[in-house]
């Protein structure tokens, strides 16, 4: 009985207290996490999407023939990308970071777990192909959380995406809702997730459970993917990323980082994180170095990684 009272109260808060609007339009802090703000070093670009709409992008020109496109997660914007772009750009890569339309400040779209975010990501790839300085480069995606789930689906639809790094993705929209209810909101998975689905459909006309990166991963058995997940993630369980890794053929490196929360790998293990990501990308974009071994990686610093990473 107590659970049902709690669930009913939660639903009432969502509907009557504006919680549904908060979930669709969360606050978007400028979350640099200690990284430099590269806004003034990047070229601001306007990327066409969905007819007369547009996606805001920030482009850092590199010196090597490879472009890394970075997608942020839920309730964040391109500032999250700078923690990754800083070391990638030092390594010579072109880097493009975007704001999903669900994170911009004017004419903002609701967060839809894919409906708006997928065309935004596709538009970013189309821009890279059309931009004179990047149209002949190799392409990789680095993304976290919701952005990581979107990246897997977009990569499956674009065969010229050569490699991916995905940090704390989710396997399906349904599992994302269920895990978030249980782990973040501390509510029963059922019927809390179904309440959120109903509210999402009512507000946007789209089912937030439709996004399915798991299916996309089955189409990525020929593509290298570096899977990263936090073992103490308060959003999505480790089992979701393990399922994605298995669906992609269990051929890739899988780094389950102990003792950290959602997308905290870079903050808590910066040197190792940067070294592993750059090693992985160098191997699969340019054939340089040994890369990373397949299977689960331990959280310690290998000599090869220490020697190869640049730390600011």
C-alpha positions in Angstrom: 0.0 0.0 0.0 2.8 2.4 0.9 4.4 1.9 -2.6 1.1 2.7 -4.3 0.7 5.8 -2.3 4.3 6.8 -3.2 3.7 6.1 -6.9 0.4 8.0 -6.9 2.1 10.9 -5.3 4.9 10.8 -7.8 2.4 10.8 -10.7 0.5 13.7 -9.2 3.7 15.7 -8.8 4.7 15.0 -12.4 1.3 16.1 -13.8 0.1 18.8 -11.4 3.5 20.1 -10.1 5.2 20.5 -13.5 7.6 17.5 -13.1 6.7 16.3 -16.6 7.9 19.6 -18.0 11.1 19.4 -16.0 11.8 15.9 -17.4 11.2 17.1 -21.0 13.0 20.4 -20.5 15.6 19.8 -17.7 18.0 22.5 -16.5 21.1 22.6 -18.7 24.1 23.6 -16.6 27.4 24.6 -18.3 29.2 21.5 -17.0 32.8 21.8 -17.8 34.0 19.6 -15.0 37.4 21.3 -14.8 38.0 21.3 -18.6 38.8 24.5 -20.4 36.0 26.3 -22.1 36.9 26.1 -25.8 34.0 28.2 -27.0 36.2 31.1 -28.0 38.7 28.8 -29.8 36.1 27.0 -31.8 34.3 28.2 -34.9 30.6 28.5 -34.3 28.6 26.7 -37.1 25.0 26.5 -37.9 24.0 23.0 -39.1 20.7 22.7 -41.1 18.3 20.1 -39.8 14.6 19.2 -40.4 13.8 21.7 -43.2 14.2 25.2 -41.8 15.6 24.3 -38.4 19.2 24.2 -37.3 21.6 22.7 -34.8 24.3 24.8 -33.2 27.8 23.4 -33.5 31.4 24.3 -32.4 34.2 23.2 -34.6 37.9 22.9 -33.8 40.1 22.4 -36.9 42.8 19.8 -36.4 45.9 18.8 -38.3 45.2 15.1 -38.9 42.7 13.6 -41.4 40.1 12.4 -38.9 37.1 14.1 -37.3 35.6 13.2 -33.9 32.0 14.2 -33.4 31.0 14.5 -29.7 27.4 14.1 -28.5 26.5 15.1 -25.0 23.9 13.5 -22.7 20.6 14.3 -21.1 20.4 17.7 -19.4 23.8 18.8 -20.7 25.1 20.8 -23.7 28.3 21.1 -25.8 30.3 22.2 -22.8 30.4 18.6 -21.7 32.3 17.9 -25.0 35.2 20.1 -24.0 36.6 17.6 -21.5 37.0 15.2 -24.4 37.7 17.7 -27.2 40.6 19.3 -25.3 42.8 16.1 -25.4 41.5 15.0 -28.8 42.4 18.3 -30.3 45.8 18.1 -28.8 46.2 14.8 -30.5 45.6 16.5 -33.8 41.9 15.6 -34.5 39.3 17.9 -35.9 36.5 18.0 -33.3 32.8 18.9 -33.8 30.6 19.4 -30.7 26.9 20.2 -30.9 24.0 21.1 -28.8 21.0 18.8 -29.4 18.0 21.0 -30.0 16.6 19.7 -26.7 19.4 21.5 -25.0 19.5 24.9 -26.7 18.1 28.0 -25.1 15.8 29.4 -27.8 13.1 27.5 -29.6 14.0 24.5 -27.6 12.7 21.0 -28.4 11.7 18.5 -25.7 14.0 15.7 -24.8 12.6 12.7 -26.6 15.2 9.9 -26.2 15.8 10.0 -30.0 13.0 11.6 -32.0 14.7 15.0 -32.2 18.2 13.9 -31.1 18.7 11.3 -33.9 18.2 13.8 -36.8 20.4 16.3 -35.0 23.2 13.7 -34.8 22.7 12.8 -38.5 22.8 16.5 -39.4 26.2 16.7 -37.7 27.6 13.8 -39.7 26.2 15.4 -42.9 27.9 18.7 -42.1 31.3 16.9 -41.6 30.9 15.3 -45.0 30.1 18.6 -46.6 32.7 20.8 -44.8 35.7 21.3 -47.1 38.2 20.8 -44.3 36.7 17.5 -43.1 34.9 16.0 -46.1 37.7 13.5 -46.8 38.6 12.7 -43.2 37.8 9.6 -41.4 35.0 9.9 -38.8 34.6 8.7 -35.3 32.0 9.4 -32.6 32.6 9.9 -28.9 29.4 10.3 -26.8 28.0 9.8 -23.4 24.7 8.7 -21.9 21.8 9.6 -24.1 24.3 10.9 -26.7 26.0 7.5 -26.6 22.8 5.7 -27.3 22.1 8.0 -30.2 25.6 7.6 -31.5 25.2 3.8 -31.8 22.1 4.1 -33.8 23.5 6.8 -36.1 26.7 4.8 -36.7 24.6 1.7 -37.7 22.9 3.9 -40.3 26.2 5.4 -41.6 28.8 3.0 -42.8 31.5 5.7 -43.0 31.6 6.0 -39.2 34.9 4.2 -38.6 35.0 4.0 -34.8 33.0 4.8 -31.6 33.7 5.5 -28.0 30.5 5.2 -25.9 30.5 6.2 -22.2 27.5 5.0 -20.1 25.0 4.3 -22.8 21.7 2.5 -22.3 20.5 -0.6 -24.2 16.9 0.4 -24.9 14.7 3.4 -24.1 12.5 1.2 -21.9 15.4 0.0 -19.9 16.7 3.6 -19.6 13.3 4.7 -18.1 13.1 1.7 -15.8 16.7 2.0 -14.5 16.3 5.8 -14.0 13.2 5.3 -12.0 14.8 2.7 -9.7 18.3 4.1 -9.5 17.8 7.8 -9.7 14.3 8.5 -8.5 14.2 5.6 -6.0 10.9 4.4 -7.3 9.6 1.0 -8.4 10.4 0.2 -12.0 6.8 -0.7 -12.6 4.5 1.2 -13.0 6.8 4.3 -12.7 8.4 3.8 -16.1 5.0 3.3 -17.7 3.8 6.5 -16.2 6.8 8.3 -17.7 6.1 6.7 -21.1 2.5 7.9 -21.0 3.5 11.4 -20.0 6.1 11.5 -22.7 3.6 10.4 -25.4 1.0 12.8 -24.2 3.4 15.8 -24.2 5.3 15.0 -27.5 3.3 12.4 -29.4 6.4 10.1 -29.3 7.1 7.1 -27.1 10.4 7.7 -25.2 10.9 3.9 -25.0 11.3 3.5 -28.8 15.0 4.1 -29.0 16.8 0.8 -29.4 20.6 0.9 -29.4 20.7 -2.8 -28.7 19.3 -3.6 -32.2 21.8 -1.1 -33.7 24.7 -2.8 -32.0 23.9 -6.1 -33.8 24.6 -4.1 -37.1 28.0 -2.9 -35.8 29.8 -6.2 -35.6 32.3 -4.9 -38.2 32.9 -1.6 -36.5 35.3 -1.0 -33.5 33.6 0.3 -30.4 35.1 1.2 -27.1 32.5 0.6 -24.4 32.8 2.4 -21.0 30.5 2.2 -18.0 30.6 3.3 -14.4 30.0 0.4 -12.0 28.2 2.8 -9.5 26.2 4.5 -12.2 23.0 5.9 -10.6 21.2 6.1 -14.0 21.9 2.9 -16.0 23.1 -0.5 -14.9 26.3 -2.0 -16.0 24.2 -4.9 -17.5 22.9 -2.5 -20.2 26.4 -1.7 -21.5 27.4 -5.4 -21.2 24.4 -6.3 -23.3 25.4 -3.8 -26.0 29.0 -5.1 -26.0 27.7 -8.6 -26.5 25.3 -7.6 -29.2 28.2 -6.0 -31.1 30.0 -9.3 -31.0 31.9 -9.1 -27.8 34.9 -8.2 -29.9 35.6 -4.8 -28.4 37.3 -3.4 -25.3 34.9 -3.1 -22.3 35.9 -0.9 -19.4 33.7 -1.2 -16.3 35.1 1.4 -14.0 34.7 0.7 -10.2 33.8 3.2 -7.6 32.5 6.0 -9.8 29.1 7.4 -10.9 27.5 8.2 -14.2 30.0 9.6 -16.8 32.7 10.2 -14.2 35.4 8.2 -15.9 37.2 11.2 -17.2 37.0 13.1 -14.0 38.2 10.3 -11.7 40.7 8.6 -14.0 41.7 11.4 -16.4 45.1 10.3 -17.4 44.1 6.7 -18.0 40.8 7.7 -19.7 42.6 10.0 -22.2 45.3 7.5 -22.8 42.9 4.7 -23.6 40.6 6.8 -25.8 43.5 8.2 -27.8 45.2 4.7 -28.1 41.9 3.2 -29.3 41.3 5.9 -31.9 44.8 6.0 -33.2 44.7 2.3 -33.9 41.3 2.2 -35.6 41.6 5.5 -37.5 45.2 5.4 -38.6 46.5 1.9 -37.8 48.9 3.3 -35.2 50.0 1.5 -32.1 48.5 -1.6 -30.6 45.2 -0.1 -29.5 43.3 -1.7 -26.7 42.7 -5.5 -26.2 39.3 -7.0 -26.6 37.3 -7.9 -23.5 37.1 -6.4 -20.0 39.9 -3.9 -19.1 41.3 -3.5 -15.6 41.4 0.0 -14.1 45.1 0.6 -13.8 47.6 2.5 -15.9 49.6 0.5 -18.4 53.1 1.7 -19.4 52.1 2.0 -23.0 49.2 4.3 -22.1 51.3 6.4 -19.8 53.9 6.9 -22.6 51.3 7.9 -25.2 48.9 10.3 -23.6 49.4 14.0 -23.4 48.1 15.6 -20.2 47.4 19.3 -19.9 
